[in-house]
Amino acid sequence: MRRRATLLQRMHIDGPLLILLLTLAAGSLFVLYSASGKSWDLLAKQATSFGIGLVAMIVIAQFEPRFMARWVPVGYVIGVLLLVVVDVMGHNAMGATRWINIPGVIRFQPSEFMKILMPATIAWYLAKRSLPPQLKHVGVSLFLIGLPFILIVRQPDLGTSLLILAGGAFVLFMGGLRWRWILSVIAAAVPVSVAMWYFVMHDYQKQRVLTFLDPESDPLGTGWNIIQSKAAIGSGGVFGKGWLLGTQSHLDFLPESHTDFIIAVLGEEFGLVGICALLLIYLLLIGRGLVITAQAQTLFGKLLAGSLTMTFFVYVFVNIGMVSGLLPVVGVPLPFISYGGTSLVTLLSAFGVLMSIHTHRKWIAQV
């Protein structure tokens, strides 16, 4: 045991996080195989993405947080430029332009990388200033958040843009943002929401909000996904119908069963027990992230670790909320479970950052 602990420490890998992530990886492949209609092709692609993500996580964990901080501004600029490329000449699929496609080489979604770059950028900026942040520093932070936010909204990708907005906002909050400013933002939320409704949101996004309020108003149209999702989760009962025995997904009642609505497949086949097991793993991941945040030795590390952890929580909360009908459908996949290569690699890279913040702290303390 001692030798294994020393090896993980020298590799800058956090044992508890690694065990939880590998558990999620194994479980997700079982669920995805069923949700995808027993597609070995999708399963192989997802497993490959897990492998690439694990390598990225281990590589990122080797770099000290202060080294990352030096390169954060460069990464932010590159990320924004890639979003501009998407806006100008991106690959269009299913009515959205979110990808850069290099034929025969790779297709990736630059907005996913901003989920790490955004909180890292705001953490880098605030760590060099006195806290709580002054109004001018808040203004600069909001500009840094707003630029990629607007570019991603234009794709359109409301779900990812809101996650990136949350990532930056969490850093500001942990940096000691004054409560009167927070309350002012809350008060401004109503007119901003009205403005977004009339001038920013597309018709299909507005319909998602209306469907959320009353999915039964269009049961064969926009309300179909939510109704079938709730039916699938409810029909699973306590212990579920059994692996590969779900009817809603296998009879094609449940659209997007291998992406945004995959937890409905989990609920139908593994029941309340399966969903609770998944939530427990998520809770342990979030708890470990908060421990790493509390033990971080630098302000940059503390702000970044806390923001990544809380953004992951929002990721989980929004997906489960929209699938269960508690939130509007905004196209947020379930972390580590839904099919998607770029998202998976980005998530594992974020946990690589957490491992770096934690294990370099321990290494410095022992040397």
C-alpha positions in Angstrom: 0.0 0.0 0.0 2.8 2.4 0.9 4.6 1.8 -2.4 1.4 2.3 -4.5 0.6 5.6 -2.6 4.2 6.8 -3.3 3.9 5.9 -7.0 0.6 7.8 -7.4 2.1 10.8 -5.6 5.1 10.8 -7.8 2.8 10.7 -10.9 0.8 13.6 -9.4 -2.4 11.5 -9.4 -5.0 11.8 -6.7 -6.1 8.3 -5.8 -9.7 9.0 -4.7 -10.4 11.0 -7.8 -8.8 8.3 -10.1 -10.9 5.5 -8.5 -14.1 7.5 -8.8 -13.4 8.5 -12.5 -12.6 4.9 -13.5 -15.8 3.7 -11.8 -17.8 6.2 -13.8 -16.0 5.2 -17.0 -16.8 1.5 -16.5 -20.4 2.2 -15.6 -21.0 4.7 -18.4 -19.9 2.2 -21.1 -22.5 -0.3 -19.9 -25.2 2.4 -20.0 -24.1 3.8 -23.4 -24.1 0.3 -25.0 -27.7 0.0 -24.1 -28.7 3.6 -24.8 -27.1 3.5 -28.3 -29.0 0.4 -29.4 -26.0 -1.9 -28.8 -23.8 0.1 -31.0 -20.2 -1.2 -30.8 -19.0 1.7 -33.0 -20.2 4.3 -30.5 -18.9 2.3 -27.6 -15.4 2.1 -29.2 -15.4 5.8 -29.9 -16.4 6.6 -26.3 -13.8 4.2 -24.9 -11.2 5.8 -27.1 -12.2 9.3 -25.9 -11.9 8.0 -22.3 -8.4 6.8 -23.1 -7.4 10.1 -24.6 -9.0 12.0 -21.7 -7.1 9.9 -19.1 -3.8 10.6 -20.9 -4.6 14.3 -21.0 -5.5 14.2 -17.3 -2.3 12.6 -16.4 -0.2 14.9 -18.6 -1.9 18.0 -17.2 -1.5 16.8 -13.6 2.3 16.9 -14.2 2.4 20.7 -14.6 2.6 22.9 -11.5 -0.3 25.3 -11.1 2.0 28.3 -11.3 3.2 27.0 -14.7 -0.4 26.8 -15.9 -1.1 30.3 -14.6 1.6 31.7 -16.9 0.0 30.2 -20.0 -3.6 30.9 -19.1 -3.8 34.2 -21.0 -2.4 32.6 -24.2 -4.9 29.7 -23.9 -7.7 32.2 -23.5 -6.7 34.2 -26.6 -6.4 31.0 -28.6 -9.8 29.8 -27.3 -11.5 33.0 -28.3 -9.9 32.9 -31.8 -11.1 29.4 -32.3 -14.6 30.5 -31.4 -14.3 33.3 -34.0 -13.2 30.6 -36.5 -16.4 28.6 -35.6 -18.5 31.8 -36.1 -16.9 32.5 -39.5 -16.4 29.1 -41.0 -17.5 26.4 -38.6 -19.1 23.0 -39.3 -22.9 23.1 -39.2 -24.8 20.1 -37.9 -28.4 19.8 -36.8 -29.0 23.6 -37.3 -26.0 24.6 -35.1 -22.5 25.8 -36.0 -20.4 24.6 -33.1 -17.5 22.6 -34.5 -14.3 23.0 -36.4 -14.0 20.2 -38.9 -10.7 19.2 -40.5 -11.8 16.5 -43.0 -10.1 13.2 -42.4 -8.3 14.5 -39.3 -10.5 15.7 -36.5 -13.7 17.4 -35.6 -13.9 19.2 -32.3 -16.0 21.7 -30.4 -13.8 24.7 -29.2 -16.5 25.9 -26.8 -15.8 22.8 -24.6 -12.3 24.0 -23.9 -13.6 27.3 -22.6 -15.2 25.4 -19.7 -11.6 25.2 -18.3 -10.1 28.3 -19.8 -12.8 30.6 -18.6 -12.5 30.0 -14.8 -8.7 29.7 -15.2 -8.6 33.1 -16.8 -10.7 34.9 -14.2 -8.7 33.1 -11.4 -5.4 34.2 -13.0 -6.7 37.8 -13.3 -8.1 38.1 -9.8 -5.1 36.3 -8.1 -2.9 39.2 -9.1 -5.3 41.8 -7.5 -6.4 42.6 -4.0 -9.6 40.9 -2.8 -12.4 41.5 -2.6 -12.2 42.7 -6.2 -12.8 46.4 -7.0 -15.5 47.5 -9.4 -13.0 48.0 -12.3 -11.6 44.5 -11.8 -15.2 43.1 -11.8 -15.8 45.0 -15.0 -12.7 43.5 -16.7 -13.7 40.1 -15.5 -17.2 40.5 -16.9 -15.7 41.5 -20.2 -13.5 38.4 -20.3 -16.5 36.3 -19.5 -18.9 38.1 -21.9 -16.8 37.8 -25.0 -16.8 34.0 -25.3 -20.3 33.9 -23.9 -21.6 36.0 -26.8 -19.7 34.0 -29.4 -21.1 30.7 -28.0 -24.6 32.0 -27.8 -24.4 32.9 -31.5 -23.6 29.2 -32.5 -26.2 28.8 -30.9 -25.4 26.7 -27.8 -27.2 28.1 -24.8 -26.3 25.2 -22.5 -22.5 25.5 -22.9 -22.7 29.3 -22.8 -24.5 29.2 -19.4 -21.9 26.8 -18.0 -19.1 29.0 -19.1 -20.9 32.0 -17.6 -21.3 30.0 -14.3 -17.6 29.1 -14.3 -16.5 32.7 -14.5 -19.2 33.8 -12.0 -18.1 31.2 -9.4 -14.5 32.7 -9.4 -15.9 36.2 -8.8 -18.1 34.9 -6.0 -15.2 33.0 -4.3 -13.0 36.1 -4.8 -15.3 37.9 -2.4 -17.7 39.8 -4.7 -19.6 42.2 -2.6 -23.2 41.2 -1.8 -24.7 44.5 -3.0 -23.3 43.8 -6.4 -24.6 40.2 -6.3 -28.0 41.5 -5.4 -27.8 44.1 -8.2 -27.1 41.3 -10.7 -30.1 39.3 -9.4 -32.3 42.4 -9.7 -31.1 42.9 -13.3 -31.8 39.3 -14.2 -35.4 40.1 -15.0 -34.9 42.8 -17.6 -31.9 40.9 -19.0 -34.0 37.8 -19.4 -36.7 39.8 -21.2 -34.1 41.2 -23.5 -32.7 37.8 -24.2 -36.2 36.5 -24.9 -36.9 39.1 -27.6 -33.4 39.7 -29.1 -31.1 36.7 -28.4 -33.0 33.5 -28.0 -34.0 31.5 -31.1 -37.5 30.3 -31.6 -36.6 26.7 -30.7 -35.0 27.9 -27.5 -38.2 29.9 -26.6 -40.2 26.8 -27.3 -38.1 24.8 -24.9 -39.0 27.2 -22.1 -42.7 27.1 -23.0 -42.5 23.3 -23.1 -40.8 23.3 -19.7 -43.7 25.2 -18.2 -46.3 22.9 -19.8 -44.9 19.9 -21.7 -48.4 18.4 -22.1 -49.5 21.3 -24.3 -47.7 19.7 -27.2 -47.3 16.0 -26.3 -46.5 14.9 -29.8 -44.1 17.7 -30.6 -41.8 19.8 -28.4 -43.2 18.1 -25.2 -42.4 14.6 -26.4 -38.9 14.4 -25.1 -39.7 15.4 -21.5 -42.9 13.3 -21.3 -41.0 10.2 -22.6 -38.1 10.9 -20.3 -40.2 11.1 -17.2 -42.1 8.0 -18.3 -38.8 6.1 -18.7 -37.5 7.1 -15.3 -40.8 6.4 -13.5 -41.3 3.0 -15.2 -37.9 1.8 -13.8 -39.2 1.8 -10.3 -36.8 1.0 -7.5 -34.6 -1.7 -9.1 -35.2 -1.1 -12.8 -36.2 -3.4 -15.6 -32.7 -4.8 -16.1 -29.8 -4.0 -18.4 -30.8 -3.9 -22.1 -34.5 -4.4 -21.2 -35.6 -0.8 -21.3 -38.6 -0.2 -23.6 -38.6 3.6 -24.0 -35.2 3.7 -25.5 -35.0 0.4 -27.4 -38.4 1.1 -29.0 -37.3 4.6 -30.0 -39.7 6.4 -27.8 -36.9 8.4 -26.1 -35.0 10.7 -28.5 -31.3 11.5 -27.8 -31.1 8.5 -25.5 -27.4 8.2 -25.8 -26.6 11.9 -25.2 -28.7 14.5 -23.3 -31.3 12.0 -22.0 -29.1 9.1 -21.1 -30.0 9.2 -17.4 -33.6 8.3 -18.4 -32.1 5.0 -19.8 -30.2 4.5 -16.6 -33.3 5.1 -14.5 -35.5 2.8 -16.6 -33.0 -0.1 -16.6 -31.4 0.3 -13.1 -34.2 2.1 -11.3 -33.9 4.4 -8.3 -30.9 2.3 -7.0 -28.9 3.0 -10.2 -29.6 6.7 -10.2 -28.7 7.0 -6.5 -25.5 5.1 -7.1 -24.6 7.6 -9.9 -25.5 10.6 -7.7 -23.3 9.2 -4.9 -20.3 9.0 -7.2 -21.0 12.6 -8.3 -21.4 13.7 -4.7 -18.0 12.1 -3.8 -16.3 13.8 -6.8 -17.7 17.2 -5.8 -16.8 16.6 -2.2 -13.2 15.7 -3.1 -13.0 18.8 -5.3 -14.1 21.0 -2.4 -11.5 19.3 -0.1 -8.8 20.1 -2.7 -10.1 23.7 -2.9 -9.9 24.1 0.9 -6.4 22.7 1.0 -5.0 24.7 -2.0 -1.9 26.7 -1.1 -2.2 29.5 -3.6 -5.0 31.9 -4.3 -5.0 31.0 -8.0 -5.3 27.3 -7.2 -8.1 27.9 -4.6 -10.1 30.0 -7.0 -9.6 27.7 -10.0 -10.3 24.4 -8.0 -13.4 25.8 -6.4 -14.8 27.1 -9.7 -14.1 23.9 -11.6 -15.8 21.9 -8.8 -18.9 24.1 -8.7 -19.2 24.2 -12.5 -19.2 20.4 -12.5 -22.0 20.5 -9.9 -24.0 22.8 -12.2 -23.3 20.5 -15.1 -24.9 17.6 -13.2 -27.7 19.6 -11.7 -28.8 21.1 -15.1 -28.8 17.8 -16.9 -30.7 15.9 -14.3 -33.1 18.9 -13.8 -33.9 19.2 -17.5 -34.4 15.4 -18.0 -36.7 15.2 -15.0 -38.7 18.2 -16.1 -37.5 20.5 -13.4 -35.5 22.8 -15.7 -35.9 23.8 -19.4 -34.0 21.6 -21.9 -30.8 23.5 -22.8 -28.7 20.7 -24.3 -26.3 19.9 -21.5 -25.0 16.3 -21.5 -24.6 14.2 -18.4 -20.9 14.4 -17.3 -18.9 11.2 -18.2 -22.1 9.3 -19.1 -23.5 11.0 -22.2 -21.8 10.2 -25.5 -19.4 13.0 -26.7 -15.6 12.9 -27.2 -14.7 16.6 -26.8 -16.8 17.0 -23.7 -15.3 13.9 -22.1 -11.7 14.9 -22.8 -12.4 18.4 -21.4 -13.9 17.0 -18.2 -11.0 14.7 -17.6 -8.6 17.5 -18.3 -10.4 19.6 -15.7 -9.8 16.8 -13.1 -6.2 16.8 -14.2 -6.0 20.4 -13.1 -7.6 19.5 -9.8 -5.0 16.8 -9.3 -2.2 19.2 -10.1 -3.4 21.7 -7.6 -3.6 19.0 -4.9 -0.6 16.8 -5.5 1.9 19.6 -6.1 0.8 21.1 -2.9 1.5 17.8 -1.1 4.8 17.3 -2.9 6.1 20.8 -2.0 5.1 20.2 1.6 7.1 17.0 1.9 10.2 18.3 0.1 
